């Protein structure tokens, strides 16, 4: 969706997004790790890349990200397993150790 098509909708969604991901009882890193798992179970490739990037920005290690992916597979089964490759690719692309 382009902002010029529906500026109020996009502005309201981004406000909701920002208020949800900001630090509260859960850290931003924890929220991004949760978002990686949800992106995997939603089969959303752009979401996986975005939330891996954000998790790294908030200090997540590759091991933390991979363990998050493993939990997603545990809960989502084999249809989610194939998305581990995309998580690993995003980790490699963004240079996380």
C-alpha positions in Angstrom: 0.0 0.0 0.0 1.3 3.4 -0.9 0.9 6.2 1.6 -0.7 8.5 -1.1 -3.5 5.9 -1.6 -4.7 5.9 2.0 -2.6 8.2 4.2 -4.8 8.1 7.2 -4.9 4.3 7.3 -1.1 4.0 6.9 -0.5 6.7 9.5 -2.8 5.0 12.0 -1.3 1.6 11.3 2.2 2.9 11.8 1.2 4.6 15.1 -0.3 1.2 16.3 2.8 -0.6 15.2 5.2 1.8 16.9 3.2 1.7 20.2 3.1 -2.1 20.1 6.8 -2.7 19.5 8.2 -0.1 21.9 9.7 -1.3 25.1 7.3 -2.2 27.9 7.2 -5.3 30.1 9.0 -7.0 27.2 12.1 -5.6 25.6 12.2 -4.6 22.0 14.5 -7.5 21.3 12.1 -10.0 22.8 9.2 -8.5 20.8 11.2 -8.8 17.6 12.1 -12.4 18.4 8.4 -13.2 18.9 7.7 -11.4 15.6 10.2 -13.6 13.8 8.3 -16.7 15.0 5.0 -15.2 14.0 6.3 -14.2 10.6 7.4 -17.8 10.1 4.1 -19.2 11.0 2.4 -16.6 8.8 4.7 -17.6 5.9 5.5 -13.9 5.4 9.0 -13.6 3.8 9.2 -9.8 3.9 8.2 -10.0 7.6 10.9 -12.5 8.4 13.6 -10.3 6.9 12.2 -7.2 8.6 12.0 -8.7 12.1 15.4 -10.5 11.8 16.9 -7.1 10.9 15.1 -5.4 13.8 16.1 -8.2 16.3 19.7 -7.7 15.3 19.4 -4.0 15.7 18.1 -4.6 19.2 21.1 -6.9 20.0 19.8 -10.4 19.2 22.5 -12.9 18.4 22.3 -15.5 15.7 21.8 -18.2 18.3 18.9 -16.4 19.8 17.3 -15.9 16.4 17.8 -19.6 15.4 16.4 -20.8 18.7 13.4 -18.6 18.1 13.0 -20.2 14.7 13.2 -23.6 16.3 10.3 -22.8 18.6 8.3 -21.5 15.7 8.8 -24.9 14.0 7.9 -26.7 17.2 4.6 -24.9 17.3 3.9 -24.7 13.5 5.2 -28.0 12.3 6.8 -29.0 9.0 5.1 -26.2 7.0 7.1 -23.7 9.1 10.3 -25.7 8.9 11.0 -24.6 5.4 11.1 -21.0 6.6 14.2 -21.6 8.7 16.3 -21.2 5.5 14.9 -17.7 5.1 15.8 -16.8 8.7 19.3 -18.1 8.2 19.6 -16.2 4.9 18.5 -13.0 6.6 21.0 -13.5 9.4 23.7 -13.9 6.9 22.6 -10.9 4.8 22.5 -8.7 7.8 25.9 -10.0 9.2 24.8 -11.2 12.6 27.2 -13.4 14.5 
